[in-house]
Amino acid sequence: MEIPKKEHKIGNTTVIIHSPLVAMTEEERVRWFNDEWEKGNPVLKEIAVAVSNCYSED
């Protein structure tokens, strides 16, 4: 089974996301995120920390 992908062009850069999440509706993605957050998904938690660090002023 092939993993769904979605391509985005940002200027001269092409970003290709390979993830089942790209085939989900917005509601399905929200539900997935909330379920995974509650389960304590470590990758999701690491991403949240990385994003938070981008906005913190140290």
N, C-alpha and C positions, 0 to 999 in steps of 0.2 A: 504494500500500500504506500503510495506516494504522499509525502507530507505536503500540505497546502502551502503555497507561498504567495507573497504579495510584493510587488515592486513599487518603489517610490523614487522619484527623481527630485533631487534637491540640488539646484544649480547644475554643476557638471558631474555630480556624484549620483550614482545609482545605488540605492539601499534595497536589498532583497531580504525579506523576513520569511524564514521557513518555520512555520508554527501552525498547529491546529487552531490556535486562537484567531488567525486571520479569516477562517471560514465561519466563525461564530458571529451571531448578531451582537449588538452592543449589550443587550440584556443578558445574553449568555456569558459574555466576557465579564460583566459586573458580577454575576453569580459565581463564575469560576474564581475570580479574584477574591471575593469574600470568603468562599469555601476554603480556598488555599491559605488565606491569611489566618482563618480560624484554626486550620490544621497545623499552622506554624511552619509553612513551607520555607525552608532556610534560604533558598535562592531568592524568593520573593522578598524576604526580610532584608537580605543583603542589598538588593536593588533599592529598596526603600531607604536604607541607610546611605547608600551612595548618592541618591537624589537629594536627600536631606543635607548631606555634606556640601553639595554644590550650592546650596542656598544659605548655609551658615557663614557667619562672618567671624573668623578666628584670627 
